[in-house]
């Protein structure tokens, strides 16, 4: 099973996930989900939503983001999680 992305997960362009399901906590942080936003980052990319998420894990009726998920500018959530 892929490692879930959470608020604070960084993408390959330096953006940081800042939206998630606040009613669920994973290792102290809410999980990121499909449609959750990533901060503006390198290459003049504005804030972008996560557009690729799990097809089998749902949190708050939305697919769970995972390390390797894409955001709308094609950056991936990076596997730098320690938890």
ABEGO torsion letter per residue (X at the ends): XBBBBBBGBBBAAGBBBABBBAABBBGGBBBBBBGBBBBBBBGGBBBBBBABBBAABBBGGBBBBBBGBBBAAGBBBBBABAX
